[in-house]
């Protein structure tokens, strides 16, 4: 589970900005909260970030995604490869040559970690990992510290990692990534959060539905199980879908090109995905035949909203089944507000969300602010100051006597009480 995340000097974010799932509330209404470390920390299952266009909502999400992808994948980096997470603030002379900095606290399989990373274009300048003692929130143990031009420090329990790391670690690779993918088991657990426990929905499924996650599941080894779960989810969203099947069309110039270029196993898997064509069954109104269906092509005959729900369904289901954290930018795009509420309510319901899955979204849909009865700590905003810097802040920072829990957040937000609104004016046509 994600506990909190801090970033600085990344795209429009210059100064440190922190998001947190932690609840400091003393209320007894804890049905929707997760407790970790013997109830010393309480976490929310859902939070949302609001703000005007170009205020930095997406940039904050991209920062979290870039960090997670870098840690998950940088063990594959070659020498002198650019670090993907390095994207400094460019609107002043001071920041553009400084490192991008990330700090993330998370829980995985009952263990809590704090990971800190600072990177330049081709080099890690600082990296550190801490683990926390059970039931002692402030007690933490330094696992390793890596500083540029200094020997790597390892806690005595992890000294067996030293030889392999010092010999093979490249300057542009994350130590956690490299060790998490080694034969040594010591850092596999803290690494697994980045590789397996947090997922990002960023691609546009309606543009290429044949390679989206739902298609992969429906064409895989457990297709019958996932089909029933996905159709049930779509029915709950009032989608009149009776069946889904995946057909394969091999008559494709791209497929022919890739097949000629290479025949390795990886490309054969890609070819199979590219040839996949999801078909959605709808019931035919017939007086003579009771169960007659017609199959529509998802890409060309269904709406963008249907495509998005089709794709998202697998993210939500796998998240709720395995306890993953899901992060979605522009949650409202292509979804009806009532369906958005249905999805949020699944995460807020302790009888459904038994595995402590989390959902973090950015949105412009204020309906969910009021309809989902969110607490102040679950509502966040981004805005830009006069210097073009993104500022992230929580509704909980406002006067509690003026804005109480479960108030009309959406109405108040659109009235401008929390700022984070576009300063618009009607253009004069010339």
Secondary structure by P-SEA (a helix, b strand, c coil): cccccccccccccccbbbbbccccccccccccbbbcccccbbbbcbbbbbbcccccaaaaaaaaaaaaaaaacccccccccccccccccccccccccbbbbbbbbbccccccbbbbbbbccccccccbbbbbccccccccccccccccccccccccccccccccccccccccccaaaaaaacccccccccccccccccccccccccccccccaaaaaaaccaaaaaaaaaaaaaaaacccccbbbbbbbcccaaaaaaaaacccaaaaaaaaaaabbbbbbbbcccccccbbbbbbcccccccaaaaaaaaaaaaaaaaaacbbbbbbccccccccaaaaaaaaaaaacccccccbbbbbbccccccccccccccccccccccccccbbbbbbbcccccccccccccaaaaaaaacccccccbbbbbbcc
